[in-house]
Amino acid sequence: MDIITHQTIDTALCGRPLQVENGHSRVELLTTSVMAADQSGLVHGGFIFSLADYAAMLAVNHPNVVLGSAEVKFVKPVRVNVTVTAEARIESIQGKKTVVNVTVNDGVDAVFQGIFTCFIPSRHVLDNS
């Protein structure tokens, strides 16, 4: 399936799509030292959230999709130089509202879980016409 949303995103920071199908995506991110929050190599949670958000957007895969809200849980810390994979699946669609379930794992354990509420407005959110 062609990716028609978030086409200019930096995959080094948000993840590289592995699979994009109708209502489902898998996105992989190799964490790097620029993502470290401290000297121990703890990856800042914002990068994990960004990966999960990107996976949710790809599961919806609409040019105008935006995130309305997210209910998330950071389950386990992530270290630098670990590859994490986000799996996103659409749970429900009600009009312009789409709810996406996202899990991020480190190859062994879940490190993040979230419910992302996405909206598809009739035009791009920055379109003032």
C-alpha positions as CSV (number, residue, x, y, z in Angstrom):
1,M,0.0,0.0,0.0
2,D,1.3,3.5,-0.8
3,I,2.0,5.8,2.0
4,I,-0.1,9.0,1.5
5,T,0.4,10.7,4.9
6,H,3.3,12.3,6.7
7,Q,5.4,11.9,3.6
8,T,8.3,14.2,4.6
9,I,8.8,12.9,8.1
10,D,12.3,12.1,9.3
11,T,12.5,8.3,9.5
12,A,15.7,8.5,11.5
13,L,13.7,10.2,14.3
14,C,10.2,8.7,13.9
15,G,10.9,5.3,12.5
16,R,11.0,3.4,9.2
17,P,7.8,1.9,7.9
18,L,8.1,-1.9,7.5
19,Q,4.4,-2.6,6.7
20,V,1.5,-0.4,5.8
21,E,-1.8,-2.1,5.1
22,N,-5.4,-1.1,5.4
23,G,-5.9,-0.3,9.1
24,H,-2.5,-1.7,10.2
25,S,1.2,-0.6,10.2
26,R,4.5,-1.7,11.6
27,V,7.3,0.9,12.0
28,E,10.9,0.3,13.2
29,L,13.2,2.7,15.0
30,L,16.8,2.2,15.9
31,T,17.4,4.4,18.9
32,T,20.6,6.5,18.8
33,S,22.7,8.6,21.1
34,V,21.0,11.8,20.0
35,M,17.8,10.4,21.6
36,A,19.5,9.9,25.0
37,A,18.1,11.8,28.0
38,D,21.1,11.3,30.2
39,Q,24.5,9.7,30.5
40,S,23.1,6.2,31.2
41,G,21.7,6.0,27.6
42,L,18.0,6.2,28.6
43,V,16.0,7.1,25.5
44,H,13.7,10.1,26.0
45,G,10.1,9.0,25.9
46,G,9.2,11.6,23.3
47,F,11.0,9.6,20.7
48,I,9.1,6.4,21.6
49,F,5.8,8.4,21.5
50,S,6.8,9.9,18.1
51,L,7.3,6.3,16.8
52,A,3.9,5.2,18.1
53,D,2.2,8.3,16.7
54,Y,3.7,7.8,13.3
55,A,2.6,4.2,13.3
56,A,-0.9,5.3,14.2
57,M,-0.9,7.9,11.4
58,L,0.2,5.2,8.9
59,A,-2.5,2.8,10.0
60,V,-5.0,5.5,9.1
61,N,-3.0,6.6,6.1
62,H,-5.0,9.6,5.0
63,P,-3.3,12.9,3.8
64,N,-5.3,15.0,6.4
65,V,-5.1,12.7,9.4
66,V,-4.2,14.4,12.7
67,L,-3.8,13.3,16.3
68,G,-6.6,14.5,18.6
69,S,-5.6,12.8,21.8
70,A,-3.6,9.8,23.2
71,E,-3.9,7.7,26.3
72,V,-0.5,6.1,26.7
73,K,1.6,4.0,29.1
74,F,5.4,3.8,29.2
75,V,5.8,0.2,30.3
76,K,9.6,-0.3,30.2
77,P,12.6,2.0,29.6
78,V,14.5,1.9,26.3
79,R,18.2,2.2,26.0
80,V,20.2,3.8,23.1
81,N,21.2,1.4,20.3
82,V,18.0,-0.7,20.7
83,T,15.7,-1.3,17.8
84,V,12.0,-0.9,18.8
85,T,9.0,-1.7,16.7
86,A,5.6,-0.1,16.8
87,E,2.5,-2.1,15.7
88,A,-0.6,-0.1,15.1
89,R,-4.1,-1.4,14.4
90,I,-7.3,0.5,13.9
91,E,-9.8,-0.4,16.6
92,S,-12.8,1.6,15.5
93,I,-14.0,4.3,13.0
94,Q,-16.9,6.6,13.7
95,G,-17.2,9.3,11.0
96,K,-14.1,11.4,11.1
97,K,-12.8,9.8,14.3
98,T,-10.5,6.8,14.2
99,V,-9.2,5.0,17.3
100,V,-5.9,3.2,16.9
101,N,-4.2,0.8,19.3
102,V,-0.4,1.0,19.3
103,T,2.1,-1.3,21.0
104,V,5.9,-0.7,20.9
105,N,8.2,-3.6,21.7
106,D,12.0,-4.0,22.0
107,G,12.0,-7.5,20.4
108,V,11.3,-9.1,23.8
109,D,8.9,-7.0,25.8
110,A,6.3,-4.3,25.3
111,V,7.8,-0.9,26.2
112,F,4.9,1.3,25.4
113,Q,1.1,1.0,24.9
114,G,-1.3,3.6,23.7
115,I,-4.7,4.4,22.3
116,F,-4.5,7.2,19.7
117,T,-7.6,9.1,18.8
118,C,-7.1,10.4,15.3
119,F,-9.3,12.7,13.2
120,I,-9.6,13.1,9.4
121,P,-10.8,16.7,8.7
122,S,-12.1,17.5,5.2
123,R,-9.0,19.6,4.5
124,H,-5.5,19.9,5.9
125,V,-5.4,21.5,9.4
126,L,-3.2,24.3,8.1
127,D,-5.4,25.1,5.1
128,N,-7.0,28.4,5.9
129,S,-9.2,28.6,2.8
